[in-house]
Amino acid sequence: MNWKTFLALLARDAHVARRNFIPLLLQTFLQPMMFVFIFGRVMVRSGYMPNAYKSLLLPGIMAISMIFTGVWAVAMPLIGEFQFTHEIEDRLLAPIENDWLAIEKVFFGAAQAVVAGLAVIPAAWLLLRPVELNLQSPLTFAGVTVLVAFLSACGGLALGCSISQTQIGLMFSMVLTPMIFFGCAYYPWSALANFPILQKVVLINPLVYASEGLRGTLVPQFPHLPVIAVLLALLVFDSLLLALGLRQFRRKAVT
């Protein structure tokens, strides 16, 4: 491990992100804020949703924002660097093991996901106030947030090294969209009790654990999965996606 090279790569990616700050800001927050405004403000003020729904919705929007940001921040540059600009060829010549090139992208994507997730809280509070947050264990919240961030970045690594530029639309329609609708972001997992088969099937969706984990730490007054089970599931998904992403990255790097 060459820490100097690793940190230089992180600094370079941070510089690129600063230069594209406005597009990055719009890409990260526009869709979540539209969901917050429509479901949390319009629907509640119109009387179609109870007032408490605002607090229930916030952790799910935070989870979606983190997942989208991490996946986009890692997958899209990888697709471009491997298939368009071939910039990855220069990175592969760096004095560092190839696996660490992929891990650097995961760390940078996870950092962006954390920023995007935390920024949703004050932004949503401005739109939805008052919101009844009940943060009982800041350390547990921090642990869940970090694991969700790495989940999104590791998923971006796996997707970015597995699909071609012609399959980007397919990635959103066949992977990310079903994840969102069946990821318990807009409703708790317990709400699927009347659909027992579906309730069990959605447990293969990692967004379920992201949404339920953030709900259990931010608004524990609502039904949620046990936090211990969420932490273990997120660790498993993070490990599996990282292993898959590194394997695909090695294959891409040698072709």
N, C-alpha and C positions, 0 to 999 in steps of 0.2 A: 504494500500500500504506500503510495507516494502522496502524502498529505498536501504538499505544496501544489502539486498538479491538480489534485482533487479540489482544493479551495480556489485555484485559478479558474477551473471550469465552472464552479458555482458563481464566481464573481462575473465571469463572462456572460452567463445566462441571466444574472441579475441586471447587468447593463443593458442587455437586449430587452428585458421586460420593462425597464424604466423608459426606454426609447419608445415602446409601444404601450405606454401607460393608459391612454384614453381608450383605444380599442379593447385592451385587456379589461379595463373597468366596465365598459359596456357589455362585453361578452360575459363577464362574471356575474353582474348584478341585475341586468335588465330583465331577464326571464324570471328569476326568483322574486324580484320586487313586483312584477306584474301579477304573479300568483298571490303574493301577500296582499296586494291592493284589492284584487277581485274577490278572492275567497275570504280574506280576513276583514276587509273594510266594507266593500260593496254588499256582499252577501249577509254580513252581520248587521249592518245598518238597515238593510232592507227587511230584516226579520226572518230571512230564510235559514240562517244559522244562529245558534245561541251565542251569547257574548263570550262564553268560555272557550269557544272554538278557536279564538285568536291565540290563546296560550297553547292549545293543543297543536295548532298548525305550525308555530314558530320552529320547533326542533326539526320537523320534517323538511321545511324549507331550507334550514341550515344544512341538513344532510344532503339534499339535492344540490345545493350550491357547491358544497365541498366535492361531491362526486363528479359533477360536471367540470369543475375547475381543474381537479387533479387529472382526470382522464384527458381533457383537452390539452392541458399544459405539457403532458408527456407524450400522448399518442400523436398529436398533429405534427409537432417538430420531428419526431422519429420518422413518420411517413414521408415528410418532405425531405429530410436529410438522406434517407435511404433510397428514395425513388426520384427525386427532382434535383436538388442541389448537390447531392453526394458529399455534403459537408462532413458527414460522419467519417469519411475516409481520412480526413485530416485529424479528427479526434482519435481514430484508431492508431495513429502514429505517436500519440502522446506517451510519455514514459510512465505508463500505469497499466495495470491489468484491464483487459477489455470489460470484465464484469463490473469493475468500478466505474466505468463510463456510464453503464446502465444505471447503477446505483446512484450516481450523482444526479441523473435525471429524475430518479424517484425522489430523492431528497428535495430537489428544487420544486418538483410538482407538489409534494406534500406540504412544503412551506407555503406555496401559493394557496393550497386548499385550506390550510389553517387560517390564513388571512381572510380568505373569502367567507369562511364559516363564521368567524368571530365578527366580521363586519356586518353580517346579516342581523345580528342582535340589536345594535343601536339603530340601524336603518329601519328594521321592522318595528322597533319600539316607537319611532317617530310616526309611522303610518298607523299603527294599531293601538297605541296607548289608550288606556292602561293595559299592560300585559302582566299576568301574575306569574313571574318566574320565582322558583323556590330552589336556589342552588344550595343544597345541604352539604355537599362534599366537593369542594373545588378540585381536589386531587383526582377524584374519580372522573369528574367532568373533563379535566385535562387529559387523563389517560384515554378516555373514549374519543375525545377530539383528535388526539395524535393517531390513534389506531384507524379512525375513519379517514384521516388525511392520507395515511400510507396505503389504506385500502384503495382509495381513488387513484393514487399515483402508481401503485403496482398493477392495478387494472389497466391504466393507460399504457404502461410498459408492455403488458401482454397483448393488448389490442393493437398498439402501434407497430409491434414487430410481427403481427399475424395477418394483417389485412393490407390490401393494396389501395392505391388512391381511388380506384373505381368502386371500392366497397365502403367508402366513408358514409354515404347515405344509408347503406345497409346497416352499418354499425349503429347509427342513431335509431333507425326504425325497428330493427330486430333485437337490439341489445339494450340500449339506454332507455328507450320509451317503455318497453315492458317492465324494466327495472323500476321506473318511477311509479307507474300505475299500480304495481303489485309490491311496492317497497314500503308500505305502511307509512308513507310520508304525510298523507292527508287524513289518516285515520289510524288508530292503534291496532295492533295485531289482534287484540281480543275482539275487535269489531267483526272479524271473519268467523266468529264462532258458529254462525248459522250456515257456514259453508265449510264443513270440517275437512273435506278433501283439499280444497283450495288453501285452507289455513295451514295445512301441513306442507303442501307443495311450495308455498311461498318461502318456506324456511331455507330453501336453496338460494334465495336471492340475498346477496350480502347487504343491499340497501335496507332490508328489514332490520338488521342488527344496528346499522348506522342510525336509522330513525328512532328505533326503540331505545338505543343506548343514550342518545341525546335527550330523548323524552324523559327517560328515567332519571337523568341527572339534572335537567333543567326544570321540568314540571312533573315531579314524582307524584303529584296528586292525581294524575291521570293513570289509567291502566297501562302497564308496560311489561315487557319481558324482564326477568331477573337480571340485574346488572352483571352479576358474575357470569351468567350464561352468555350475555352479550359480549363481554370482554374475551371469553374463550373462543367464541365463534369468530370474532374479528381477528384474533391472533391466527386462527386456522386459515381463514380466507386470505389474510395478508401473506402468510407463508406460502400458500399454494400459488397465489397469483405472482408473487415474486419469483418463485422457482420456475413457473411457466414462462414468465417474461424473460428471465435470464437465459433459459434454454433457447427461446426464439431469437433473442438478441445474438447469441453465439452463432446460430445458424445463419442469420442475416449477415453477420460480420465476416464470415468466411466465404460468402458467395459473391 
